[in-house]
Amino acid sequence: MIVDQKNIFIYGEAEESVPLIIYHAYEGDGKNVYDEVKKLTDTEFTFATITDIDWNDEMSPWDLPPRYLNDGACTGGADKYIKKLTEDIIPKIKAELKAEPAYIAISGYSLAGLFSIYSLFNTDIFECAVSASGSLWFPDFSEYVKKHSFKKRPKKVYFSLGDKESNTRNQLLSTVKDKTENIYQMFRDQGIYATFELNPGNHFKDPDYRMAKGIEWILDY
């Protein structure tokens, strides 16, 4: 279906109340991620992929100039998009389901992983979050996490990175491991059930599988 100029693909046809996983995709329809999750767990869930994202705007919490040659600037539209997501998009997704979701989780890769964590501080709709290879190097984001409170205390939060992601000459991107570990520890210090996993490879290795592992982990109550 199409909502607010976003193409949305829904997978899973449970007759009863099951978790609803919201996934923001940079490209594709999310079917590969859904199939990977199904290989990892027998837990029933509904998977809604939202596409046609204005990536550098809707997934970024505040402005950021281009990080390298040919990169686009981030324009900080996450707050506006969270309002659209929670007040329009998710209600229309729920209207397509056969039962009220058991809970709703937010998931994403790269900047969408950053957005997943940011959303926990700006809406109370999500019970769990997945940040797979999340862009937690984003300037001032760890300080934001330290200073702000959750809108609703999350039940489970998954963080991951590739073990080579911080091996870059870009001074900003090279901080990703330290900042991810720092944010993960802040969550743990607040008693949040969270995990942090290192995967082999750089940022672009096995993104569908990495995403699926995080979703499988939050589904495993």
C-alpha positions in Angstrom: 0.0 0.0 0.0 1.0 3.7 -0.3 0.8 6.0 2.7 2.2 9.6 2.6 4.1 8.8 -0.6 5.8 5.8 1.1 5.4 2.3 -0.4 4.8 -0.1 2.4 5.1 -3.9 2.1 3.6 -6.1 4.8 4.7 -9.7 5.3 3.1 -12.3 7.6 -0.6 -13.2 7.9 -1.1 -14.2 11.5 -4.7 -14.6 12.6 -3.9 -13.6 16.2 -2.0 -11.0 18.1 1.8 -11.1 17.2 4.6 -8.6 17.3 4.7 -6.0 14.5 8.2 -5.1 13.3 8.6 -1.8 11.5 11.6 -1.7 9.2 12.9 1.3 7.2 14.6 0.2 4.0 17.2 2.2 2.1 16.3 0.1 -1.0 14.3 -2.9 -1.9 11.0 -4.2 -0.3 12.4 -5.9 2.8 11.5 -9.4 1.6 15.1 -10.6 1.9 15.2 -9.5 5.5 11.9 -11.1 6.3 13.0 -14.4 4.7 16.2 -14.3 6.8 14.3 -13.8 10.0 12.0 -16.7 9.2 15.1 -18.9 8.9 16.2 -18.0 12.4 13.0 -18.2 14.4 9.7 -20.0 14.5 8.1 -17.0 16.4 5.2 -15.6 14.5 5.4 -11.9 13.6 4.2 -9.3 11.1 6.9 -7.4 9.2 6.2 -4.0 7.6 8.8 -2.5 5.4 8.6 1.3 4.7 10.4 2.4 1.6 10.9 5.7 -0.3 12.5 7.3 2.7 14.1 10.7 2.4 17.2 9.0 4.0 19.3 12.0 4.9 16.4 14.0 6.2 13.8 11.7 7.8 16.4 9.4 9.4 18.6 12.2 10.9 17.8 13.9 14.2 19.5 17.2 13.3 21.6 18.9 10.6 24.9 17.5 9.6 27.1 18.8 6.7 28.4 16.3 4.1 30.9 13.9 5.7 32.9 13.2 2.6 33.1 13.9 -1.1 29.8 13.3 -3.0 28.0 12.8 0.3 24.7 14.6 0.9 24.0 16.8 3.9 21.7 15.5 6.7 18.8 17.9 7.3 17.3 16.8 10.6 13.8 15.8 9.7 13.4 12.9 12.1 11.1 14.6 14.5 8.7 15.6 11.7 8.9 12.0 10.3 8.2 10.4 13.7 5.0 12.4 13.9 4.0 11.2 10.4 5.0 7.6 11.3 3.1 7.3 14.5 0.0 9.3 13.7 -0.5 8.2 10.1 1.6 5.4 8.7 1.5 2.9 11.6 -2.2 3.3 12.2 -2.8 2.5 8.5 -0.5 -0.5 8.8 -2.4 -1.8 11.8 -5.7 -1.3 10.0 -4.5 -4.0 7.5 -3.8 -6.6 10.2 -6.2 -9.2 11.4 -5.4 -8.5 15.1 -4.0 -5.8 17.3 -0.2 -6.3 17.5 1.2 -7.8 20.7 3.7 -5.0 20.6 5.5 -2.8 18.0 9.2 -2.7 17.4 11.3 -0.4 15.3 14.3 -1.6 13.3 16.8 -0.3 10.8 20.3 -0.4 9.3 22.8 2.5 9.1 21.0 5.8 9.5 17.8 3.9 10.1 19.5 2.2 13.0 20.3 5.6 14.4 16.6 6.6 13.9 15.5 3.5 15.7 17.3 4.5 18.8 16.4 8.2 18.5 12.7 7.3 18.3 12.8 5.7 21.7 13.3 9.2 23.2 10.5 10.8 21.1 7.6 8.4 21.0 6.1 5.8 23.4 4.8 3.5 20.6 7.8 1.1 20.4 8.5 -1.7 22.9 11.8 -2.8 21.3 14.4 -1.5 18.9 17.0 -2.8 16.6 20.0 -0.7 15.4 22.1 -2.9 13.0 25.3 -1.2 12.0 23.6 2.0 13.2 25.1 5.4 12.5 25.7 6.1 16.2 28.8 8.1 15.3 26.4 10.9 14.6 27.8 14.1 16.2 26.4 14.8 19.7 24.1 11.7 19.7 25.7 10.0 22.6 25.4 13.2 24.6 21.8 13.4 23.6 21.2 9.9 24.9 22.9 10.8 28.2 20.7 13.9 28.7 17.3 12.6 27.6 14.8 10.1 29.0 12.9 7.4 27.2 9.3 8.3 26.3 8.6 4.7 27.3 11.1 2.3 28.8 12.0 -0.2 26.1 11.9 -3.9 26.9 14.7 -5.0 24.5 17.2 -3.2 22.4 19.7 -4.7 20.0 22.9 -3.0 18.8 25.4 -4.4 16.2 28.4 -3.3 14.2 30.8 -4.9 11.7 34.2 -5.4 13.4 35.9 -3.4 10.6 33.5 -0.4 10.5 35.7 1.8 12.6 38.7 1.1 10.4 38.5 4.3 8.3 40.4 7.5 7.9 37.2 9.5 8.3 37.6 10.9 11.8 33.8 11.0 12.4 33.0 7.5 11.2 36.0 6.0 13.0 34.3 6.8 16.3 31.4 4.4 15.6 32.5 1.5 17.7 33.4 3.6 20.8 30.2 5.5 20.6 28.0 2.5 20.0 29.6 0.7 23.0 29.1 3.9 25.1 25.4 4.2 24.2 24.9 0.4 24.7 26.4 0.7 28.2 24.2 3.7 29.0 21.2 1.6 28.2 22.6 -1.3 30.3 23.3 1.1 33.2 19.6 2.0 33.2 18.6 -1.7 33.5 17.5 -2.0 29.9 17.7 -5.5 28.5 20.2 -4.8 25.7 22.9 -6.6 23.7 25.7 -5.5 21.5 27.1 -7.8 18.8 30.1 -7.5 16.6 29.8 -9.1 13.1 32.7 -9.9 10.8 33.3 -7.3 8.0 32.7 -3.7 7.2 29.5 -1.7 7.0 28.3 -3.2 3.8 28.8 -7.0 4.6 25.7 -9.1 4.9 23.3 -6.3 5.8 20.1 -8.4 5.5 21.5 -11.1 7.7 22.7 -8.7 10.3 19.3 -7.0 10.3 17.6 -10.4 10.7 19.8 -11.4 13.6 18.7 -8.3 15.5 15.0 -8.8 14.8 15.3 -12.5 15.8 16.9 -11.4 19.1 14.1 -9.0 20.1 11.4 -11.6 19.1 13.0 -14.2 21.4 11.3 -13.2 24.7 
